[in-house]
Amino acid sequence: MSTEHEERPTVEEGEPTMSTSPASSVHETETMNSVSYGGAADPAQPQERGPRLRTVVWGLVLILLGAVVIAIGMGVQLDPTVVFIGILAIAGATLLIGALVSAARGR
């Protein structure tokens, strides 16, 4: 006969536990310890930022393309070259103005 002692696993403080009794179907959970991060990279407090400029420009381009499709569907005669140049000019101007405003803010 062996006299070796079999060690049972123990639960550290803060780890979740559950009952292993077959008669019990209720799981008991202890409170887990929370971890707090400090400093500039604190994930608990994200920086409040507005939409990115490129997202706004792409949204504007899609709105303009949708307006062109609706206009063509209503029978308006449009020159595709002029429409394409106009949409690119508006998108470029929006990006340029946004970059200038961002630089003026000091981002």
N, C-alpha and C positions, 0 to 999 in steps of 0.2 A: 504494500500500500504506500502510496506517495503522500508525503506530508506537505507538499507544496501548497502555498496559499494563493488562490486565484484572486487577483485584484479586480474590483468592479470599477467601471469608469465613474468619475465624479463630475458633477456639474459645477462649473465655475460661476462666481457671482455675476449676475447680469445675463447669463445665457438662458435661452428659452428652455423650458422643460415640459414634458408631457407624461401623463400617467401611462404605465405599461400594463395596468391591470386589465384582464380581458373583460371583467364585469363592468368596468368604467369606460364610458365613451366620451367623457368630458376631458378636454385637454386643458391643463393648467399652464399658464404662461406668466413668467415673471417679467418685470419691467426691464428692458434692455438699457444699458448705460448709453447716454448720448455723447457724441463727439462734437466739439465746437472748433471751428476753424477761425483763425483770426488773420488779419492782414488784408492786403489788397485783393487777393484771390479768394475771398470768402464766398463759397458757393451758396450760402444761405441768403445772401443779399445780392441778386444780380443787378447790374447797372441798368437804369432806365434809359432806353434809347428808342428813338423813333424808327420809322421804317428806313431801310437803306435806300440810298439814292438810286442805285441801279434797279431796285424793285419798283420804285416809282416810275422810272423811265420806261421799263418794260410794260408796266401797266398802262402808261400813256400811249405807247406804241400800239398795244393791243386794242385800246379804246378807239384810236384813230383808224386802225384797220377795220374794226367792226363798223365804224361810221361809214367808211368807204363801201363796205359790202352792202350795208343798208341802203346807201344812196344809189348804188348800181342796181339793187333790187327794185328801187322805186322808179327806175328809168332814167336817172341822171347820167348824162354822157360825161365821162371823166377820162382825161389822158393819163394812162397808167404811169408814164415816165414822170410827169409833173407831180402826181400823187406820191410816188415813191421818194422823189427828191424832197418834197415837202415834209413827209414823215421823218426822213433822216435829218433834215435841218432842224425840226422841232426837237427831236431826241438829242441831237448834238448840242443845241442851245441849252436844253435843260441840264445836261451833264456839265457843261461849262459853267453855267450860273451856279449850280449846286457845288461844284468844286471851289468856286470863288467864295461863296458864302461859308463853306466849311473852313477854308483857309483864314477867312476873316474872324471866325469864332475861335480859331486856335486849336482845332482838333488834332 
